[in-house]
Amino acid sequence: MTGAKRGDILQNSMTYGLFTGAFVMHYGAEKIGILVIPAGPGNTERQINLMRDFGTTMLHITPSYALYVASVIYDKGIDPRRDLKLKRAYLGAEPYSEETRKKIEDMLGIDIYNCYGLTEMNGPGVGFECKYKEGLHIWEDNFLMEVINPETGEPIPDGEIGELVLTTLNREAMPLIRYRTRDLTKIISEPCKCGRTHRRISRILGRSDDMFIVKGVNIFPQQIEQVLMSIKGVAQNYQIVLESYDEMTVKVEIDRELFDGKIERLIRMKDEIVDKIRSATMVKPKVELLEPGTLPISEGKAKRVIDNRTI
């Protein structure tokens, strides 16, 4: 784990029921002398109390839940830079944008690293970012890595986006051969500035089965997230609702102070969101602006797309 040191305290807030591989990180952290607090998901106030009582320095958490925890910290009047000892967090288990990373870093005043893994491949120990944050180093002494065309199954050259396929090299009990992850990424074969020689993959762009089609256009939820998290005044939660094949509705929570009775501010923000999503996806959405806490809160993997369409 990049930057981890003996004496650090890791608070693991991943969903153990879903991500059994979190135990791999747990015991790996203990091996290098880190105290691990297996907090599990949910009960956010308890999570924050654990951070304060134990002086947590690191978090292992999903990005959607990290956003929510950060918002609760502020709602409780806690200054994370003064009142907490957090230094870094490791985010994984769901695709998220660079804009989301920056938003969480700014809110908590910490350094955030991307991690990657699958329960089928022993959890989050498949790849991690180094301090340069220019792709995730895959442990190629344990996994054979390929990227294929998700439609044809044919391998594609390094540098082109496709579906990640992994083969275990050292596992004896249940080896997996050419396991299709459904995760979309590309291989970065150029040497990293950190000196590691294992190849890297780019940030996960989404899953091949996450893509939805509106007006004949292929759209990934992360494209919407990238736009929303770059707009000042947007809060932590959003949802994409599909009722037909010709339109999508984006429900997005915005900062509470924007509901001050000045309708012009809301109209401007709504127009900005519509224009930027249309520019990013080529589809004009309907947008609903909501107060914080309106949408369901995810304490595990976030469900961003509600598809009510029927064939």
Summary of the structure (lengths in Angstrom):
residues: 311
radius of gyration: 20.1
end to end distance: 45.9
largest distance: 64.1
contacts: 977
relative contact order: 0.12
helix: 26%
strand: 30%
